[in-house]
Amino acid sequence: MRKDISNTVLKTNDLSIGYKKKNLINCIARGIDFEINKGELTAVIGVNGAGKSTLLKTLSGLIQPIKGEVLINNLKLNNISPEEMAKQVSLVLTEQSISKSLSVMELVALGRQPYTDWLGRLTKTDLKNLMNAIELVNIRSIKNKKCYELSDGQFQKVLIARALAQDTSLIILDEPTTHLDLYHKAYVLKLLQRLTKDTNKAILFATHEINLALQLCDKLLIIREDRVLFGKPSKLIELDAFQDLFPGELIHFDKESSSFKIK
């Protein structure tokens, strides 16, 4: 019986990632096979330099795969035009060149660029999507503020609202909790979890907050030196996928509490 793929938003087949420079190939990770469905929150985790950001850039079309294929809504990534890609994937990177002189409304409205005319005029549909994104992220009270007036946590919520306003089936975020305190790290990841359920979008993000990801995510993708693992947190714990993720002289993974602890 043919598998129903209508629910699959992102899929990779034998993907290898890295960088090509002339005839030199620097392969960072290989054999990456995973599948993300609508309404699922998935985290990419691994040690520094494992390839988390490289993977996200490859999935979003910013870097070409070394090998294998990426499918978004059952379309091969290399067959999707840049214009269509902007309607398939919303991307939130840690280091983005964004003018903080914009108001919150103006920044969220940038998410509608793939749909507006060359003058950037907003239609009733655009305004509806914009306001819906603001309501979903609960930033109505700051919508008229300038972005330079916001805290790091507030600004991250605005970036998420812009991604929602773009109205894509897949949202990719690179380290969305960078520079946030523990409360706001948990707040942002809990917000992403709620948004997957409220909007039925697939959300994929890279993070160092493994303990939070274990509690909040539907799936985890672990990039290791020797292999890449993917699955539900509970299944990965059963497989001892976290036991030697980091050098063991300082921290260890406690299966009973499903968390990393300092020795």
C-alpha positions in Angstrom: 0.0 0.0 0.0 1.4 3.4 -1.0 2.3 5.6 2.0 0.3 8.8 2.4 2.8 11.7 2.0 0.3 14.5 2.1 1.2 15.1 5.8 5.0 15.3 5.1 6.5 18.8 5.0 10.2 18.1 5.0 12.1 14.9 4.0 15.7 14.1 3.3 17.2 11.1 1.6 20.9 10.1 2.2 21.8 13.8 2.6 25.4 14.8 3.1 26.2 18.4 4.1 29.2 20.6 4.0 31.0 23.1 1.8 32.5 23.0 -1.7 35.4 25.2 -2.7 36.6 24.7 -6.2 37.6 21.0 -6.3 37.7 20.6 -2.5 34.8 19.2 -0.5 34.5 19.5 3.3 31.8 17.1 4.3 30.6 17.8 7.8 27.9 15.2 8.2 26.5 12.4 6.0 23.7 9.8 5.8 21.0 12.2 7.1 17.6 10.7 6.7 14.6 12.2 8.5 11.0 13.3 7.9 9.0 16.1 9.6 5.2 16.2 9.4 2.7 19.0 9.8 2.2 20.1 13.4 5.6 18.8 14.6 8.3 20.6 16.5 11.8 19.2 15.8 15.1 20.2 17.3 18.6 19.8 15.8 21.2 19.2 18.5 24.9 18.4 18.6 28.2 19.7 19.9 29.6 22.9 18.6 30.8 22.5 15.0 28.7 19.4 14.5 26.9 21.0 11.5 23.6 22.3 12.9 23.7 25.6 11.1 25.1 24.1 8.0 22.2 21.6 7.9 19.6 24.4 8.3 21.2 26.5 5.5 21.2 23.4 3.3 17.5 22.6 4.0 16.6 26.2 3.2 18.5 26.3 -0.1 21.3 28.7 1.0 23.9 25.9 0.6 23.9 23.1 -1.9 24.0 19.5 -0.6 27.1 17.6 -1.2 25.0 14.5 -1.8 21.4 13.3 -1.5 18.2 15.2 -1.8 15.8 17.5 0.2 12.1 17.4 -0.5 9.7 20.2 0.7 6.1 19.3 0.4 7.2 16.5 -1.9 9.0 19.0 -4.2 12.7 18.5 -4.8 14.6 21.5 -3.4 16.7 22.0 -6.5 13.5 22.3 -8.5 12.0 25.1 -6.4 12.5 28.7 -7.6 13.6 31.3 -5.1 10.2 33.0 -5.4 8.4 29.8 -4.7 10.8 28.9 -1.9 9.8 32.1 0.0 6.3 30.7 0.0 7.4 27.3 1.2 9.9 28.1 4.0 10.3 30.9 6.5 13.8 31.3 7.8 14.9 33.0 11.1 18.7 33.1 11.4 20.7 34.3 14.4 22.8 36.8 12.5 20.4 38.6 10.2 20.9 42.1 8.9 17.7 43.8 10.1 17.2 47.5 10.7 16.0 47.9 14.3 14.7 51.4 13.3 11.7 49.6 11.9 8.6 49.3 14.1 7.3 45.9 15.1 4.5 46.2 12.6 6.8 47.1 9.8 9.2 44.2 10.6 6.4 41.6 10.8 5.0 43.0 7.5 8.2 42.1 5.8 7.0 38.5 6.0 4.4 39.3 3.4 7.1 40.3 0.8 6.7 37.1 -1.3 3.0 38.0 -1.9 3.1 41.8 -2.4 3.5 43.8 -5.6 6.8 45.6 -6.5 5.7 48.6 -4.4 5.2 46.3 -1.4 1.5 47.3 -1.0 -0.4 45.3 1.6 -3.8 43.8 0.6 -6.6 42.9 3.0 -5.2 39.3 3.0 -1.7 40.6 3.8 -3.1 42.7 6.7 -5.1 39.7 8.0 -2.0 37.5 8.0 0.0 40.2 9.7 -2.4 40.8 12.5 -3.0 37.0 13.0 0.8 36.5 13.4 0.9 39.3 16.0 -2.0 37.8 17.9 -0.5 34.3 17.8 2.8 35.5 19.3 1.0 37.9 21.7 2.8 41.1 20.8 -0.2 43.4 20.2 0.9 45.6 23.1 4.3 46.4 21.5 3.2 46.5 17.8 3.9 50.2 17.5 7.3 50.2 19.3 10.6 50.5 17.4 12.6 47.3 17.4 15.5 49.0 19.1 13.3 49.6 22.1 12.7 45.8 22.6 14.4 43.3 24.9 16.1 40.3 23.3 13.1 38.1 24.2 10.6 40.5 22.7 12.6 40.9 19.5 12.8 37.1 19.1 9.0 37.0 19.3 8.8 39.6 16.6 11.0 37.5 14.3 8.8 34.5 14.9 5.7 36.7 14.1 7.4 37.7 10.8 7.9 34.0 10.0 4.3 33.3 10.7 3.1 36.2 8.6 5.0 34.7 5.7 2.5 31.8 5.9 4.7 28.9 5.0 4.2 25.3 5.9 7.8 25.1 7.3 9.6 27.5 9.7 13.3 27.0 10.2 15.1 28.8 13.1 18.8 28.8 14.0 19.4 29.2 17.7 16.2 31.1 18.6 17.1 31.3 22.3 20.6 32.9 21.9 21.2 35.8 24.4 18.0 34.9 26.4 17.9 34.0 30.1 16.5 30.7 31.2 13.0 31.9 31.6 12.8 33.4 28.1 14.6 30.3 26.6 11.8 28.2 28.0 9.2 30.7 27.0 10.3 30.9 23.3 10.5 27.1 23.0 7.2 26.6 24.7 5.8 29.2 22.2 7.1 27.3 19.3 5.5 24.1 20.7 2.2 25.8 20.9 2.4 27.3 17.5 2.9 23.9 15.8 -0.4 22.8 17.4 -2.3 26.1 16.8 -1.1 26.5 13.1 -0.3 22.9 12.1 3.0 24.2 10.7 6.2 22.2 10.9 8.9 24.0 12.9 12.6 23.0 12.9 15.2 24.7 15.0 18.8 24.2 16.0 19.5 24.6 19.7 22.0 24.0 22.5 19.1 23.8 25.0 18.9 20.0 24.9 17.1 19.5 28.3 14.4 21.9 27.1 14.2 20.2 23.7 13.8 16.8 25.3 10.7 18.0 27.2 9.1 20.1 24.4 9.9 18.5 21.0 8.1 15.9 19.1 11.3 14.7 17.3 15.0 15.3 17.7 17.8 15.1 15.1 21.2 14.4 16.7 24.3 15.2 14.6 27.3 13.2 15.9 30.8 12.7 14.5 30.1 9.1 13.5 26.3 9.1 12.7 23.1 11.1 12.6 20.1 9.9 14.7 16.5 10.9 14.4 13.3 10.0 16.3 11.1 10.7 19.3 12.9 11.8 22.5 11.7 8.7 24.4 13.0 6.4 21.6 16.4 8.1 21.4 16.7 7.8 25.2 16.0 4.1 25.0 18.8 3.8 22.4 21.3 5.6 24.7 21.8 8.3 22.1 22.8 10.9 24.6 25.2 8.8 26.8 28.4 9.9 25.1 27.2 13.0 23.2 29.6 15.1 25.3 32.9 14.2 27.1 31.9 12.3 30.2 34.3 13.7 32.8 32.1 16.8 33.5 28.5 16.0 32.6 26.4 12.8 32.1 23.0 11.9 30.8 20.6 10.7 33.5 18.0 8.4 32.0 15.7 8.5 35.0 15.2 12.3 34.8 15.8 12.4 31.0 18.3 15.2 31.4 22.0 16.1 31.5 23.5 16.6 34.9 26.8 17.9 36.2 29.0 15.3 37.9 
